[in-house]
Each structure stands twice: as structure tokens, then as C-alpha cells.
Amino acid sequence: MSRLTRLVQILAPRSGRDEGFESYYGSILLTRQDGTPSAEEARRDFEPVRRIMDRAVIF
């Protein structure tokens, strides 16, 4: 996938779904049995990862 295509996908309006976070949190729920973070906690933890991924796509 070209950088331009990826950038357009990131910046394009979405249908209100946060697919990256949904995938991340879904994997947490599937692999953990005890001590699962709430969606709010997981979203807070995911934001630094999202910023790094978005920055990496631009370069």
C-alpha cells in the first residue's frame, strides 16, 4: 500500500468506528481472564500507540 493511500485512509472520515482500538481491545479481552481493563482505560493506553502509528505512516 502506498504512503499516499495509507494517509488518505487515516484522514478520511469514518463511520464512527475506531477499528484500530476495537482490534486492540478485542485482543485484550480474548487473551486476558482476570484484571481486564475497562474500555476507557484501554483507550487511554492506546492513544500513545495511535500517535506513533500515525506519525510512522507519514514518513
Contacts in CASP RR format, 6 or more apart in sequence:
PFRMAT RR
TARGET T0000
AUTHOR 0000-0000-0000
METHOD contacts of the structure
MODEL  1
MSRLTRLVQILAPRSGRDEGFESYYGSILLTRQDGTPSAEEARRDFEPVR
RIMDRAVIF
3 57 0 8 1.000
3 58 0 8 1.000
6 57 0 8 1.000
7 57 0 8 1.000
7 58 0 8 1.000
10 54 0 8 1.000
10 57 0 8 1.000
20 46 0 8 1.000
20 50 0 8 1.000
21 42 0 8 1.000
21 43 0 8 1.000
21 46 0 8 1.000
21 50 0 8 1.000
24 42 0 8 1.000
24 46 0 8 1.000
24 49 0 8 1.000
25 39 0 8 1.000
25 42 0 8 1.000
25 43 0 8 1.000
25 46 0 8 1.000
28 36 0 8 1.000
28 37 0 8 1.000
28 42 0 8 1.000
29 36 0 8 1.000
37 45 0 8 1.000
END
